Amino acid sequence: MNKIKWNIIIGIVLSAIILDLDRLALYMPIGRVVIFDILTILFVSISLLKIKVFKNNHTLNIYFILMLLLIVYQIISGFILYQTKINVSYTNIIAVSIKYLLYLLYTFFVTNYLIDKGYICKYINIWIYSSIVVIIVGISQILAINNIPFFTRYFLWKNIRGGGHRIAATFRWQGVLVFYLCIVAPLILGKILDNKKAIFNKRYKDMVLIILIILVGLYSGSRSVYIVLISMLLMILLKPFIKDSFKLSFNKLITIGLFIGSIYHLFTKIIIKSKAVKRIFGLEGAVGVTTGISPRLRIIYASISVWENSPFLGIGSGNLSNIISIASHNAYLEILVENGILGLTIYILIIIIFLKIIFFYFIVSINKKEMFPTAIALSLINILLYQFTASSIQYRLFWAYLPILFAYHFIYNCEIKDIYI
């Protein structure tokens, strides 16, 4: 049974990273169904046969209760709205609620399973090793948009947007790719800064992987990649204060100078010519540049106008994009408009839980003089910031990431209190 569970977990994570493509999806009245959803249903069904709750894992349990409260609220408020508003689709509300409940159960069961079996490091490695596949596909798409024959034939996928300049690697579109990088880049860099094995035995190979991650992020054309770059730079700046090992030598200065010079030359002579990269830096001729009010501002104005008609209960989960004919591109705005002030209040309580976890990880990092807890904290900060640009709570990757957050939180907390797992 344990081997079956572990194989399903691996399949779920890999399906969210590598197989979350439209060509592999089924479109049904309840929405888009992919391999991730099918495997999650299977895993949850197996887990329900043997429920195991860690009583000391208070943070996960509180998160579970708050999220469950939000789901129940969505169903009840949606039913009330359905009785009073003709343009509210109760099917959408139920579909979103079921999806959240299913993913919440996945998070809960996987977290406890990883803690119980001691598989958290293996779970992390699934993410880290999958980055190799993401980078290979990403580099292949970069070569494809630069008209390299073999790659142009096989890697100009439908998810390459912006006039054929913005790559998306193994994901449906650019935003999910950057969201993935927001998670995996800090985790890999954290292991490198702790001098732990990340992907390869040689440290310089790990650094090459980080550079390729940045490169793929730039070619995504998504301005959210700033979140990835800033968080990685912040980790490097925090290292001397956390590990208290800031030492410089002449050889290090020469090496750093040559490294920065090479990257600068590569960027200014080759990379910056890409329209996708120009889009990120707001340069002339960038793909997607518009005049007047930006598209995101128009979405905000339209959403607020809709919300004003029902400020307390909202318009029901899953209904905003149908009413304004475009995605909200903002998780907080989406929660407010679809679930009203009452729903947003519950979600703010969930955010407070996340902020508490972030503070906890920074304290652990300082006490243990390790960068990896900081990496986890920054990956969560990246997600909270990214939610201003997209509704990442809808992403399957978000829910697959949460077991990392809660499992390590439990493990570090137990070590601090001298409680052994």
SEMIBA-851491 format. One record per residue (C-alpha): residue number from 1; residue in one letter; x, y, z. Coordinates in Angstrom, 1 decimal. Example, Ala and Ser with C-alpha at 12.3 -4.5 7.8 and 13.67 -1.06 7.14 Angstrom:
2
> 1,a,12.3,-4.5,7.8
> 2,s,13.7,-1.1,7.1
END
This chain:
421
> 1,m,0.0,0.0,0.0
> 2,n,2.8,2.4,0.9
> 3,k,4.6,1.8,-2.4
> 4,i,1.4,2.4,-4.3
> 5,k,0.8,5.7,-2.4
> 6,w,4.4,6.9,-3.1
> 7,n,4.1,6.1,-6.8
> 8,i,0.8,8.0,-7.0
> 9,i,2.4,11.0,-5.2
> 10,i,5.3,11.0,-7.7
> 11,g,2.8,10.8,-10.6
> 12,i,0.7,13.7,-9.2
> 13,v,3.7,16.1,-8.8
> 14,l,5.2,15.2,-12.2
> 15,s,1.8,15.6,-13.9
> 16,a,1.5,19.1,-12.4
> 17,i,5.0,20.0,-13.7
> 18,i,5.4,18.1,-16.9
> 19,l,2.0,16.9,-18.1
> 20,d,-0.3,19.9,-17.4
> 21,l,-1.0,20.6,-21.0
> 22,d,-4.3,21.3,-22.9
> 23,r,-3.7,18.4,-25.2
> 24,l,-3.9,16.0,-22.2
> 25,a,-6.9,17.6,-20.6
> 26,l,-10.6,16.8,-20.7
> 27,y,-13.1,19.7,-20.8
> 28,m,-16.2,18.8,-18.8
> 29,p,-19.2,20.8,-17.4
> 30,i,-17.3,21.0,-14.1
> 31,g,-14.2,22.4,-15.8
> 32,r,-10.8,21.3,-17.0
> 33,v,-9.8,17.9,-15.8
> 34,v,-6.2,16.7,-16.2
> 35,i,-4.0,13.7,-15.1
> 36,f,-3.2,15.5,-11.8
> 37,d,-6.9,15.6,-10.9
> 38,i,-7.5,11.9,-11.7
> 39,l,-4.4,10.8,-9.7
> 40,t,-5.4,13.1,-6.8
> 41,i,-8.8,11.5,-6.6
> 42,l,-7.2,8.1,-6.5
> 43,f,-4.7,9.1,-3.8
> 44,v,-7.3,10.8,-1.6
> 45,s,-9.6,7.7,-2.0
> 46,i,-6.8,5.4,-0.8
> 47,s,-5.8,7.8,2.0
> 48,l,-9.4,8.0,3.3
> 49,l,-9.2,4.3,4.1
> 50,k,-6.5,5.0,6.8
> 51,i,-6.7,8.6,8.1
> 52,k,-3.7,9.6,10.3
> 53,v,-3.6,13.0,11.9
> 54,f,-0.5,14.4,13.6
> 55,k,-1.9,16.1,16.7
> 56,n,1.2,18.3,17.1
> 57,n,0.9,19.6,13.6
> 58,h,-1.3,22.5,14.7
> 59,t,-0.4,24.8,11.8
> 60,l,-1.5,22.3,9.2
> 61,n,-4.7,21.5,11.1
> 62,i,-5.6,25.2,11.5
> 63,y,-5.0,25.8,7.8
> 64,f,-7.2,22.8,7.0
> 65,i,-10.0,24.1,9.2
> 66,l,-9.8,27.7,7.7
> 67,m,-9.7,26.4,4.1
> 68,l,-12.6,24.0,4.8
> 69,l,-14.5,27.0,6.3
> 70,l,-13.9,28.9,3.1
> 71,i,-15.1,26.0,1.0
> 72,v,-18.3,25.7,3.1
> 73,y,-18.8,29.4,2.9
> 74,q,-18.4,29.3,-0.9
> 75,i,-21.1,26.6,-1.2
> 76,i,-23.6,28.3,1.2
> 77,s,-23.1,31.9,-0.1
> 78,g,-23.2,30.6,-3.6
> 79,f,-26.6,28.9,-3.0
> 80,i,-28.0,32.2,-1.5
> 81,l,-26.7,34.1,-4.6
> 82,y,-28.1,31.5,-6.9
> 83,q,-31.6,32.1,-5.4
> 84,t,-31.4,35.9,-6.0
> 85,k,-29.1,36.5,-9.0
> 86,i,-29.9,35.1,-12.5
> 87,n,-26.4,35.6,-13.9
> 88,v,-24.7,33.5,-11.1
> 89,s,-23.7,30.0,-12.2
> 90,y,-24.0,27.6,-9.3
> 91,t,-22.3,24.9,-11.4
> 92,n,-19.1,27.1,-11.4
> 93,i,-19.4,27.5,-7.6
> 94,i,-19.7,23.8,-6.9
> 95,a,-16.9,23.0,-9.4
> 96,v,-14.5,25.4,-7.7
> 97,s,-15.5,24.2,-4.2
> 98,i,-15.0,20.5,-5.1
> 99,k,-11.6,21.3,-6.6
> 100,y,-10.5,23.2,-3.5
> 101,l,-11.7,20.4,-1.3
> 102,l,-10.0,17.7,-3.3
> 103,y,-6.7,19.6,-3.4
> 104,l,-7.0,20.4,0.3
> 105,l,-7.3,16.7,1.1
> 106,y,-4.3,16.0,-1.1
> 107,t,-2.3,18.5,0.9
> 108,f,-3.4,17.2,4.2
> 109,f,-2.8,13.5,3.5
> 110,v,0.5,14.0,1.6
> 111,t,1.9,16.2,4.4
> 112,n,1.1,13.6,7.1
> 113,y,2.4,10.8,4.8
> 114,l,5.7,12.5,4.2
> 115,i,6.2,13.1,7.9
> 116,d,5.2,9.6,8.9
> 117,k,7.4,7.9,6.4
> 118,g,10.3,10.4,6.4
> 119,y,9.9,11.0,2.7
> 120,i,10.1,14.8,2.7
> 121,c,13.6,14.9,1.2
> 122,k,12.5,12.6,-1.6
> 123,y,9.5,14.8,-2.2
> 124,i,11.8,17.8,-2.6
> 125,n,14.0,15.9,-5.0
> 126,i,11.0,15.2,-7.2
> 127,w,10.7,19.0,-7.7
> 128,i,14.4,19.6,-8.1
> 129,y,15.0,16.8,-10.6
> 130,s,11.9,17.8,-12.5
> 131,s,13.6,21.2,-13.1
> 132,i,16.1,19.4,-15.4
> 133,v,13.2,18.4,-17.7
> 134,v,11.6,21.9,-17.5
> 135,i,15.0,23.5,-18.4
> 136,i,15.6,21.1,-21.3
> 137,v,12.2,21.9,-22.8
> 138,g,12.7,25.6,-22.1
> 139,i,16.0,25.8,-23.8
> 140,s,14.6,23.7,-26.7
> 141,q,11.8,26.2,-27.1
> 142,i,14.3,29.1,-27.0
> 143,l,16.2,27.4,-29.9
> 144,a,12.9,26.9,-31.7
> 145,i,11.9,30.5,-31.6
> 146,n,15.3,31.3,-33.0
> 147,n,14.6,29.2,-36.0
> 148,i,17.0,26.3,-35.4
> 149,p,15.5,23.7,-37.8
> 150,f,15.2,20.5,-35.6
> 151,f,13.9,22.5,-32.6
> 152,t,11.5,24.6,-34.7
> 153,r,9.9,21.5,-35.9
> 154,y,9.3,19.8,-32.6
> 155,f,9.2,22.6,-29.9
> 156,l,7.0,25.4,-31.3
> 157,w,4.1,24.3,-29.1
> 158,k,0.8,26.1,-28.9
> 159,n,1.7,27.5,-25.5
> 160,i,4.4,29.7,-27.1
> 161,r,2.6,33.1,-27.2
> 162,g,3.4,36.7,-28.0
> 163,g,3.9,36.2,-31.7
> 164,g,6.0,33.1,-31.2
> 165,h,8.5,34.8,-28.8
> 166,r,7.4,33.8,-25.3
> 167,i,8.2,30.3,-24.2
> 168,a,6.3,28.3,-21.6
> 169,a,8.5,25.1,-21.2
> 170,t,6.4,22.2,-20.0
> 171,f,3.5,24.3,-18.8
> 172,r,0.2,25.5,-20.3
> 173,w,1.4,29.1,-20.4
> 174,q,4.1,31.5,-19.2
> 175,g,2.6,32.4,-15.9
> 176,v,2.6,28.9,-14.5
> 177,l,6.2,28.5,-15.6
> 178,v,7.3,31.5,-13.6
> 179,f,5.2,30.4,-10.7
> 180,y,7.1,27.1,-10.8
> 181,l,10.4,29.0,-10.9
> 182,c,9.2,31.1,-7.9
> 183,i,9.2,27.8,-5.9
> 184,v,12.0,25.7,-7.3
> 185,a,14.7,28.4,-7.8
> 186,p,15.0,29.4,-4.1
> 187,l,15.0,25.7,-3.0
> 188,i,17.8,24.8,-5.4
> 189,l,19.8,28.0,-4.5
> 190,g,19.2,27.2,-0.8
> 191,k,20.9,23.8,-1.1
> 192,i,23.8,25.3,-3.1
> 193,l,24.4,28.0,-0.4
> 194,d,24.4,25.4,2.3
> 195,n,26.9,23.4,0.2
> 196,k,24.5,20.5,0.0
> 197,k,24.0,18.4,-3.1
> 198,a,21.2,19.9,-5.3
> 199,i,21.4,18.2,-8.7
> 200,f,25.0,17.4,-9.4
> 201,n,28.0,16.6,-7.3
> 202,k,30.0,19.5,-8.7
> 203,r,28.9,22.9,-7.4
> 204,y,29.6,24.8,-10.6
> 205,k,27.1,22.5,-12.4
> 206,d,24.5,23.5,-9.9
> 207,m,25.3,27.2,-10.7
> 208,v,24.9,26.5,-14.4
> 209,l,21.4,25.1,-13.6
> 210,i,20.5,28.3,-11.7
> 211,i,21.7,30.4,-14.7
> 212,l,19.6,28.3,-17.1
> 213,i,16.6,28.8,-14.8
> 214,i,17.0,32.5,-15.0
> 215,l,17.4,32.3,-18.7
> 216,v,14.2,30.4,-19.2
> 217,g,12.4,32.8,-16.9
> 218,l,13.6,35.7,-19.0
> 219,y,12.4,34.1,-22.2
> 220,s,9.0,33.5,-20.7
> 221,g,8.4,37.2,-21.2
> 222,s,6.5,37.3,-17.9
> 223,r,7.3,40.4,-15.8
> 224,s,6.6,38.3,-12.7
> 225,v,10.1,36.8,-13.2
> 226,y,11.3,39.8,-11.2
> 227,i,10.0,38.0,-8.1
> 228,v,12.3,35.1,-8.9
> 229,l,15.3,37.3,-9.5
> 230,i,14.8,39.5,-6.5
> 231,s,14.3,36.5,-4.1
> 232,m,17.5,34.8,-5.4
> 233,l,19.5,38.0,-5.0
> 234,l,18.1,38.5,-1.5
> 235,m,19.2,35.0,-0.5
> 236,i,22.7,35.7,-1.6
> 237,l,22.7,39.0,0.3
> 238,l,21.3,37.3,3.5
> 239,k,23.8,34.5,3.5
> 240,p,26.6,36.4,5.3
> 241,f,24.2,37.4,8.1
> 242,i,22.6,34.0,8.5
> 243,k,25.6,31.8,8.2
> 244,d,28.1,34.4,9.5
> 245,s,30.7,33.2,7.0
> 246,f,31.3,36.2,4.8
> 247,k,34.9,35.9,3.5
> 248,l,36.5,37.4,0.5
> 249,s,39.8,36.7,-1.2
> 250,f,41.5,38.0,-4.3
> 251,n,40.8,34.8,-6.2
> 252,k,37.1,35.0,-5.3
> 253,l,36.9,38.6,-6.4
> 254,i,38.5,37.7,-9.8
> 255,t,36.2,34.8,-10.2
> 256,i,33.1,36.9,-9.4
> 257,g,34.3,39.6,-11.7
> 258,l,34.8,37.2,-14.7
> 259,f,31.5,35.6,-14.0
> 260,i,29.5,38.8,-13.8
> 261,g,31.3,40.1,-16.9
> 262,s,30.5,37.0,-18.9
> 263,i,26.9,37.1,-17.9
> 264,y,26.7,40.9,-18.7
> 265,h,28.2,40.3,-22.2
> 266,l,25.9,37.4,-22.9
> 267,f,22.9,39.4,-21.8
> 268,t,23.6,42.6,-23.7
> 269,k,24.8,41.0,-26.9
> 270,i,22.3,38.1,-27.3
> 271,i,19.6,37.7,-24.7
> 272,i,18.3,41.3,-24.7
> 273,k,17.5,41.0,-28.5
> 274,s,14.6,38.7,-27.7
> 275,k,11.2,40.4,-27.7
> 276,a,10.1,38.3,-24.8
> 277,v,13.1,39.7,-22.7
> 278,k,12.4,43.2,-23.9
> 279,r,8.8,42.9,-22.7
> 280,i,10.0,42.2,-19.2
> 281,f,12.2,45.3,-19.1
> 282,g,9.7,47.5,-20.8
> 283,l,11.9,48.3,-23.8
> 284,e,10.7,49.8,-27.1
> 285,g,9.3,47.2,-29.4
> 286,a,8.4,44.8,-26.7
> 287,v,5.7,42.3,-27.2
> 288,g,2.4,43.2,-25.6
> 289,v,3.1,47.0,-25.1
> 290,t,-0.1,49.0,-25.2
> 291,t,-1.1,52.6,-25.0
> 292,g,-3.5,54.1,-22.5
> 293,i,-4.8,52.2,-19.4
> 294,s,-3.1,48.9,-19.0
> 295,p,-5.1,45.7,-19.5
> 296,r,-4.6,44.8,-15.8
> 297,l,-6.0,48.1,-14.7
> 298,r,-9.1,47.6,-16.9
> 299,i,-9.6,44.2,-15.3
> 300,i,-9.4,45.8,-11.8
> 301,y,-11.9,48.5,-12.7
> 302,a,-14.3,46.0,-14.2
> 303,s,-14.0,43.7,-11.2
> 304,i,-14.5,46.4,-8.7
> 305,s,-17.6,47.5,-10.6
> 306,v,-19.0,44.0,-10.4
> 307,w,-18.1,43.7,-6.7
> 308,e,-20.0,46.9,-5.8
> 309,n,-23.2,45.1,-6.7
> 310,s,-22.7,42.4,-4.0
> 311,p,-19.9,43.5,-1.6
> 312,f,-20.6,41.1,1.3
> 313,l,-21.3,37.8,-0.5
> 314,g,-19.6,38.5,-3.8
> 315,i,-20.8,36.9,-7.1
> 316,g,-19.9,33.3,-6.4
> 317,s,-16.7,31.4,-7.0
> 318,g,-15.7,30.8,-10.6
> 319,n,-18.1,33.5,-12.0
> 320,l,-15.9,36.5,-12.4
> 321,s,-14.2,35.5,-15.6
> 322,n,-17.6,34.8,-17.1
> 323,i,-19.0,38.2,-16.2
> 324,i,-16.0,40.3,-17.3
> 325,s,-15.0,37.9,-20.1
> 326,i,-11.3,37.6,-18.8
> 327,a,-9.4,36.1,-15.9
> 328,s,-8.9,38.3,-12.9
> 329,h,-5.0,37.9,-12.9
> 330,n,-5.1,38.6,-9.1
> 331,a,-6.0,36.0,-6.4
> 332,y,-6.8,38.6,-3.8
> 333,l,-9.1,40.5,-6.2
> 334,e,-10.7,37.3,-7.3
> 335,i,-11.5,36.2,-3.7
> 336,l,-12.9,39.6,-2.9
> 337,v,-15.2,39.9,-5.9
> 338,e,-16.3,36.2,-6.0
> 339,n,-16.6,35.7,-2.2
> 340,g,-17.2,39.2,-0.9
> 341,i,-15.8,40.8,2.2
> 342,l,-16.8,37.8,4.3
> 343,g,-14.9,35.4,2.1
> 344,l,-11.9,37.7,1.9
> 345,t,-11.8,37.9,5.7
> 346,i,-11.4,34.1,5.9
> 347,y,-8.7,34.2,3.3
> 348,i,-6.8,36.9,5.2
> 349,l,-6.8,34.6,8.2
> 350,i,-5.1,32.0,5.9
> 351,i,-2.6,34.6,4.8
> 352,i,-1.8,35.3,8.5
> 353,i,-1.0,31.6,9.0
> 354,f,1.4,31.8,6.0
> 355,l,3.0,34.9,7.5
> 356,k,3.5,33.1,10.8
> 357,i,5.2,30.2,8.9
> 358,i,7.5,32.6,7.0
> 359,f,8.6,34.2,10.3
> 360,f,9.2,30.8,11.8
> 361,y,11.4,29.7,8.9
> 362,f,13.6,32.8,9.2
> 363,i,14.1,32.2,12.9
> 364,v,15.0,28.5,12.2
> 365,s,17.4,29.6,9.5
> 366,i,19.2,32.0,11.9
> 367,n,19.3,29.4,14.8
> 368,k,20.5,26.6,12.6
> 369,k,22.8,28.8,10.4
> 370,e,21.3,27.2,7.3
> 371,m,19.9,28.9,4.2
> 372,f,17.4,26.2,3.2
> 373,p,14.7,27.3,5.7
> 374,t,15.1,30.8,4.3
> 375,a,14.7,29.3,0.8
> 376,i,11.3,27.8,1.9
> 377,a,10.3,31.1,3.5
> 378,l,11.1,33.0,0.3
> 379,s,9.4,30.5,-1.9
> 380,l,6.2,31.2,0.1
> 381,i,6.8,35.0,-0.1
> 382,n,7.2,34.6,-3.8
> 383,i,3.8,32.9,-4.0
> 384,l,2.1,35.6,-1.9
> 385,l,3.5,38.3,-4.2
> 386,y,2.8,36.3,-7.4
> 387,q,-0.9,36.2,-6.4
> 388,f,-1.1,39.9,-7.2
> 389,t,-0.5,39.0,-10.9
> 390,a,-2.4,35.7,-11.2
> 391,s,-4.8,33.5,-9.3
> 392,s,-2.2,31.0,-8.1
> 393,i,-4.6,29.4,-5.6
> 394,q,-6.2,27.9,-8.7
> 395,y,-2.9,26.3,-9.7
> 396,r,-2.4,22.6,-9.1
> 397,l,1.3,23.4,-8.5
> 398,f,0.3,25.5,-5.5
> 399,w,-1.3,22.6,-3.7
> 400,a,1.4,20.2,-4.7
> 401,y,3.9,22.7,-3.1
> 402,l,2.1,23.0,0.3
> 403,p,3.2,19.6,1.7
> 404,i,6.8,21.0,1.4
> 405,l,5.8,24.0,3.5
> 406,f,3.9,22.2,6.2
> 407,a,6.1,19.1,6.5
> 408,y,9.3,21.0,7.0
> 409,h,7.5,23.3,9.4
> 410,f,6.5,20.3,11.5
> 411,i,10.0,18.8,11.3
> 412,y,11.8,21.9,12.3
> 413,n,9.3,22.6,15.0
> 414,c,9.8,19.2,16.5
> 415,e,13.6,19.5,16.4
> 416,i,13.4,22.8,18.3
> 417,k,11.2,21.2,21.0
> 418,d,13.3,18.1,21.0
> 419,i,10.5,16.0,19.9
> 420,y,11.6,13.1,17.6
> 421,i,9.6,11.9,14.7
END
